[in-house]
């Protein structure tokens, strides 16, 4: 850990520049790389805005913003970006061919003991690494959006991963204030997205079957079991109420839950009609005015800020 001084971040979009910001705020020298100059320029605007947002909410100091940003340098050249890097994080577009090409090149540019981490949210790390020679040092590090607020980082290993690379990656992310978890198998969706999309599948199914409308489904979660999730997660809850009760409930209810291996026909219909949600004027499962869209985004960021501050105060981060 003490040998890691410089971080390279390949890809400077929303996730890339957010990752760079977190490492820089923790005192690391960071180089970000993107093919377009405009992407890099936007990255620095984004970092300053995000740091100002954190400072306004007591999660940073305004006087530190410029010194943090000064630790980040930018280049359009990948070789220059990774020169001397002790850890490389990739956050390019979610395209398998592109990621394979990036890792093939990175594998040749940095020493064999330098960890190469991909920020894919669902793609196979094994497949991403398949074209590279030193596959043992390639891992997944799935950060969640917004990366400067959500603590979770899923560290995903493959069957070829070097245990030392996993250990170094876990320790590094703890050192920058993240909450890394070790996903021991390279499976689609890793851990958290598998849980999230199982929930989404059931939520859409409830609407599709006419059991409840979209607003009611969301409210039922937000004002019910969702309220206790930050303190009482599913397996903790099962232990709390008793595994015998959990088994009894599952014996009755599981056969009635959605178990389709294909996306919902309702979801397909919405997409085919161009009803994509915020992307298309606010028409999706619900109808959102511009004001409602803005209010939801602001409410989410405020809630996450308060949650992070609470976790820090409790010593859990």
C-alpha positions in Angstrom: 0.0 0.0 0.0 2.7 2.5 0.9 4.2 1.9 -2.5 1.1 3.3 -4.3 1.7 7.0 -5.0 0.3 7.6 -8.5 -3.1 6.6 -9.9 -4.0 6.5 -13.6 -7.6 6.8 -14.6 -8.4 5.8 -18.2 -11.7 7.4 -19.3 -12.8 10.8 -17.9 -16.6 10.7 -18.1 -18.9 10.9 -15.1 -17.4 7.9 -13.4 -13.8 8.5 -14.5 -13.5 12.0 -13.3 -15.4 11.1 -10.1 -13.0 8.3 -9.4 -10.0 10.7 -10.1 -11.5 13.2 -7.7 -11.8 10.7 -4.8 -8.3 9.5 -5.2 -7.0 13.1 -5.4 -9.0 14.1 -2.3 -7.3 11.2 -0.5 -3.8 12.7 -1.4 -2.9 10.7 -4.4 -1.4 12.1 -7.6 -3.8 11.2 -10.4 -3.6 11.4 -14.2 -6.8 11.1 -16.2 -6.9 10.2 -19.9 -9.6 10.6 -22.5 -9.4 10.8 -26.3 -11.2 14.1 -26.6 -9.9 17.4 -25.1 -13.5 18.5 -24.4 -14.1 15.5 -22.2 -11.1 16.4 -20.1 -12.2 20.0 -19.9 -15.6 18.9 -18.7 -14.0 16.6 -16.2 -12.3 19.4 -14.4 -15.5 21.5 -14.3 -17.3 18.4 -12.9 -14.6 17.9 -10.2 -14.8 21.5 -9.1 -18.6 21.4 -9.0 -18.7 18.1 -7.0 -16.1 19.3 -4.5 -18.0 22.5 -4.0 -21.2 20.5 -3.5 -19.4 18.4 -0.8 -18.0 21.4 0.9 -21.5 23.0 1.1 -22.7 19.9 2.9 -19.9 19.6 5.4 -18.1 16.8 3.6 -15.1 18.9 2.6 -13.6 22.4 2.8 -13.9 25.1 0.2 -10.3 26.1 0.7 -9.1 22.6 -0.3 -10.8 22.4 -3.7 -8.0 23.9 -5.8 -5.3 21.9 -4.1 -7.3 18.7 -4.7 -7.8 19.5 -8.4 -4.1 20.4 -8.7 -3.3 16.8 -7.9 -5.0 15.7 -11.1 -3.3 16.1 -14.5 -4.8 15.3 -17.8 -3.7 13.9 -21.1 -5.2 12.5 -24.3 -2.3 10.0 -24.6 -2.8 6.7 -22.8 0.9 5.8 -22.6 1.6 9.2 -21.0 -1.3 8.7 -18.6 0.0 5.4 -17.2 3.7 6.2 -17.2 4.8 5.6 -13.6 1.3 4.6 -12.4 1.1 2.3 -9.4 -2.6 1.5 -10.0 -4.6 1.8 -13.1 -8.4 2.3 -13.1 -10.4 2.0 -16.4 -13.8 3.8 -16.9 -14.3 3.8 -20.6 -17.7 3.2 -22.3 -19.4 -0.1 -21.6 -18.4 -1.9 -24.8 -16.7 -5.3 -24.6 -14.5 -4.9 -27.7 -13.4 -1.4 -26.6 -12.6 -2.6 -23.1 -10.6 -5.6 -24.4 -8.6 -3.3 -26.6 -7.9 -0.9 -23.8 -6.7 -3.7 -21.5 -4.6 -5.3 -24.2 -2.8 -2.0 -24.6 -2.6 -1.3 -20.8 -1.2 -4.8 -20.3 1.8 -3.9 -22.5 2.3 -0.4 -21.1 2.7 -1.0 -17.4 4.8 -3.5 -15.4 3.3 -6.9 -14.8 2.8 -6.3 -11.0 0.7 -3.1 -11.5 -3.0 -3.8 -10.9 -5.3 -3.0 -13.8 -9.0 -2.5 -12.6 -12.1 -2.1 -14.8 -15.1 -0.2 -13.6 -17.7 -2.2 -15.6 -21.0 -2.6 -13.8 -22.1 -5.9 -15.2 -19.6 -7.2 -17.8 -17.5 -10.3 -17.4 -14.0 -9.4 -16.0 -12.7 -12.7 -17.4 -13.9 -11.8 -20.9 -12.5 -8.2 -20.6 -9.1 -9.7 -19.6 -9.1 -12.6 -22.1 -7.0 -10.8 -24.8 -4.3 -9.7 -22.3 -1.2 -11.6 -21.3 -1.0 -10.8 -17.6 -4.6 -11.7 -16.7 -3.7 -12.4 -13.0 -3.5 -8.6 -12.3 -6.8 -7.6 -13.9 -9.7 -7.1 -11.6 -13.1 -5.5 -11.4 -13.6 -2.4 -9.2 -17.2 -1.4 -9.7 -17.9 2.0 -8.3 -21.4 3.3 -8.0 -22.8 6.6 -9.3 -22.3 9.2 -8.0 -18.8 8.0 -7.3 -17.9 10.9 -5.0 -20.8 9.9 -2.7 -21.7 6.2 -2.7 -19.1 4.3 -0.7 -19.5 0.8 -2.2 -16.8 -0.6 -4.5 -17.2 -4.2 -5.6 -13.8 -5.8 -6.0 -14.4 -8.6 -8.5 -11.9 -11.4 -9.0 -11.6 -13.9 -11.8 -10.3 -17.5 -11.5 -6.9 -16.2 -12.5 -6.7 -13.3 -10.1 -3.6 -13.0 -7.9 -4.7 -12.9 -4.2 -2.1 -10.2 -3.6 -3.7 -8.0 -6.3 -7.1 -8.5 -4.6 -5.6 -7.6 -1.2 -3.8 -4.5 -2.5 -7.0 -3.3 -4.2 -9.2 -3.8 -1.2 -6.7 -2.0 1.1 -6.3 0.9 -1.4 -10.0 1.5 -1.6 -10.4 1.4 2.2 -7.6 4.0 2.4 -9.5 6.4 0.3 -12.7 6.1 2.4 -14.6 3.7 0.3 -16.3 0.5 1.4 -14.9 -2.3 -0.7 -16.5 -5.7 -0.8 -14.9 -8.8 -2.3 -17.0 -10.6 -5.0 -15.4 -14.0 -5.2 -16.9 -15.1 -8.5 -17.0 -13.3 -11.8 -20.7 -13.5 -12.4 -23.0 -11.1 -14.4 -24.1 -8.2 -12.2 -21.6 -9.1 -9.4 -23.4 -8.7 -6.1 -25.3 -5.4 -5.8 -26.7 -5.3 -9.3 -28.0 -8.8 -9.0 -29.9 -7.7 -5.9 -31.0 -4.5 -7.5 -32.3 -6.0 -10.7 -34.1 -8.8 -8.9 -36.0 -6.0 -7.1 -36.6 -4.0 -10.3 -37.9 -7.2 -12.1 -40.5 -7.7 -9.4 -41.5 -4.1 -9.3 -42.1 -4.0 -13.0 -44.0 -7.3 -12.8 -46.4 -5.9 -10.1 -47.2 -3.0 -12.4 -47.6 -5.2 -15.5 -50.0 -7.5 -13.6 -52.2 -4.6 -12.5 -51.5 -5.2 -8.8 -50.5 -1.6 -8.2 -49.5 1.5 -10.2 -45.9 2.6 -10.5 -46.1 5.4 -7.9 -47.7 2.9 -5.4 -45.0 0.3 -6.0 -42.2 2.9 -5.3 -44.0 4.3 -2.3 -44.5 0.8 -0.8 -40.7 0.3 -0.9 -39.7 3.8 0.2 -42.0 4.1 3.1 -41.8 0.4 4.1 -38.9 -2.0 4.0 -36.6 0.4 2.1 -36.5 2.6 5.3 -34.7 0.0 7.2 -32.3 -1.3 4.6 -29.3 1.0 5.6 -29.4 -0.7 9.0 -31.1 -4.0 8.4 -30.2 -5.7 5.1 -32.0 -8.9 3.9 -29.8 -11.6 5.5 -29.6 -9.6 8.8 -33.3 -9.3 8.7 -33.7 -13.1 8.2 -31.5 -13.7 11.2 -33.5 -11.2 13.2 -37.0 -12.7 12.5 -35.7 -16.3 12.4 -34.7 -18.6 9.6 -37.6 -20.8 10.3 -40.0 -18.0 9.6 -38.1 -17.0 6.5 -38.3 -20.6 5.2 -42.0 -20.7 5.9 -42.6 -17.5 4.0 -40.5 -18.6 1.1 -42.4 -21.9 0.9 -45.6 -20.0 0.4 -44.6 -16.9 -1.6 -41.6 -17.7 -3.9 -43.8 -19.6 -6.4 -45.8 -16.4 -6.9 -42.9 -14.1 -7.6 -41.6 -13.1 -11.0 -39.0 -15.5 -12.3 -38.8 -14.6 -16.0 -35.3 -14.8 -17.6 -36.4 -12.2 -20.2 -37.1 -8.5 -19.8 -40.7 -7.5 -19.1 -43.0 -7.1 -22.2 -44.1 -3.8 -20.5 -40.6 -2.6 -20.3 -40.0 -3.5 -24.0 -43.2 -1.7 -25.0 -42.2 1.4 -23.2 -38.8 1.5 -24.9 -40.3 0.8 -28.3 -42.7 3.7 -27.8 -39.8 6.0 -26.9 -41.0 6.4 -23.3 -37.6 6.2 -21.7 -38.2 8.4 -18.6 -36.1 11.5 -17.9 -34.3 11.1 -21.3 -37.5 11.6 -23.2 -39.3 14.6 -21.6 -40.1 12.7 -18.4 -42.4 10.1 -19.8 -41.6 6.6 -18.5 -43.4 4.5 -15.9 -44.5 7.8 -14.5 -44.8 11.3 -16.0 -42.2 13.8 -14.7 -42.3 17.5 -15.2 -38.9 19.3 -15.6 -39.4 20.7 -12.1 -40.1 17.2 -10.7 -37.0 15.8 -12.4 -34.8 18.5 -10.9 -36.3 18.1 -7.5 -35.7 14.4 -7.5 -32.1 14.7 -8.5 -31.5 17.3 -5.7 -33.3 15.3 -3.1 -31.2 12.2 -4.0 -27.9 14.1 -3.7 -29.0 15.7 -0.4 -30.1 12.3 1.0 -26.8 10.6 0.0 -24.8 13.5 1.5 -26.6 13.1 4.8 -26.1 9.3 4.8 -22.4 9.6 4.1 -22.0 12.2 6.9 -23.8 9.9 9.3 -21.7 6.9 8.3 -18.5 8.9 8.9 -19.8 10.2 12.2 -20.5 6.6 13.3 -17.1 5.5 12.2 -18.4 3.1 9.6 -16.5 4.8 6.8 
